[in-house]
Amino acid sequence: MEITKNILIEDLVEKYPVSIDYLSKQGIRCIRCGEPIWGSLEQAAKEKGFDDDEIKKFVEELIVLSKK
């Protein structure tokens, strides 16, 4: 499963658990915080006020983290 801005949050955290801490540090709602979240990484980030460039950076950083 490829990490893109369109990846569903539930798929991201299931396949790449390391993403939970990353998302939390970015201020994006996470499963572990007790808030169920639906939708894509892009939708979740935009809800928190992040722009397209920041979302692109999140995707790049999550790809790096997923390979460790």
NORWO-V835438 format. One record per residue. N is the residue number from 1. SS is DSSP state (H for helix, E for strand, - for the rest). BURIAL is 1 if it has 16 or more other C-alpha atoms within 10 Angstrom, else 0. D_FIRST is the distance of its C-alpha to the first C-alpha in Angstrom with 1 decimal. Layout:
n: [N | N]
ss: [SS | SS]
burial: [BURIAL | BURIAL]
d_first: [D_FIRST | D_FIRST]
This chain:
n: [1 | 2 | 3 | 4 | 5 | 6 | 7 | 8 | 9 | 10 | 11 | 12 | 13 | 14 | 15 | 16 | 17 | 18 | 19 | 20 | 21 | 22 | 23 | 24 | 25 | 26 | 27 | 28 | 29 | 30 | 31 | 32 | 33 | 34 | 35 | 36 | 37 | 38 | 39 | 40 | 41 | 42 | 43 | 44 | 45 | 46 | 47 | 48 | 49 | 50 | 51 | 52 | 53 | 54 | 55 | 56 | 57 | 58 | 59 | 60 | 61 | 62 | 63 | 64 | 65 | 66 | 67 | 68]
ss: [- | - | - | - | - | - | - | E | H | H | H | H | H | H | H | - | - | H | H | H | H | H | H | H | H | H | - | - | - | - | - | - | - | - | - | - | - | - | - | E | H | H | H | H | H | H | H | - | - | - | - | H | H | H | H | H | H | H | H | H | H | H | H | H | H | H | - | -]
burial: [0 | 0 | 1 | 1 | 1 | 0 | 1 | 1 | 1 | 1 | 1 | 1 | 1 | 0 | 0 | 1 | 0 | 0 | 1 | 1 | 0 | 1 | 1 | 0 | 0 | 0 | 0 | 1 | 1 | 1 | 1 | 0 | 0 | 0 | 0 | 0 | 0 | 0 | 0 | 1 | 1 | 1 | 1 | 1 | 1 | 0 | 0 | 0 | 0 | 1 | 0 | 0 | 0 | 0 | 1 | 0 | 0 | 1 | 1 | 0 | 0 | 1 | 1 | 0 | 0 | 0 | 0 | 0]
d_first: [0.0 | 3.8 | 6.6 | 9.3 | 12.5 | 11.5 | 8.7 | 10.8 | 12.5 | 12.5 | 8.7 | 8.7 | 11.7 | 10.9 | 7.9 | 9.7 | 13.4 | 14.7 | 13.8 | 16.5 | 19.3 | 18.1 | 18.1 | 21.4 | 22.9 | 22.2 | 23.9 | 21.0 | 21.4 | 19.4 | 19.3 | 21.4 | 24.1 | 24.7 | 23.7 | 21.4 | 19.1 | 17.6 | 16.1 | 13.9 | 14.0 | 16.4 | 18.6 | 18.9 | 19.8 | 22.3 | 23.9 | 24.7 | 26.2 | 23.7 | 24.0 | 21.6 | 22.3 | 21.5 | 18.2 | 17.3 | 18.5 | 16.4 | 13.1 | 14.6 | 15.7 | 12.6 | 10.9 | 14.1 | 14.2 | 10.8 | 12.3 | 15.5]
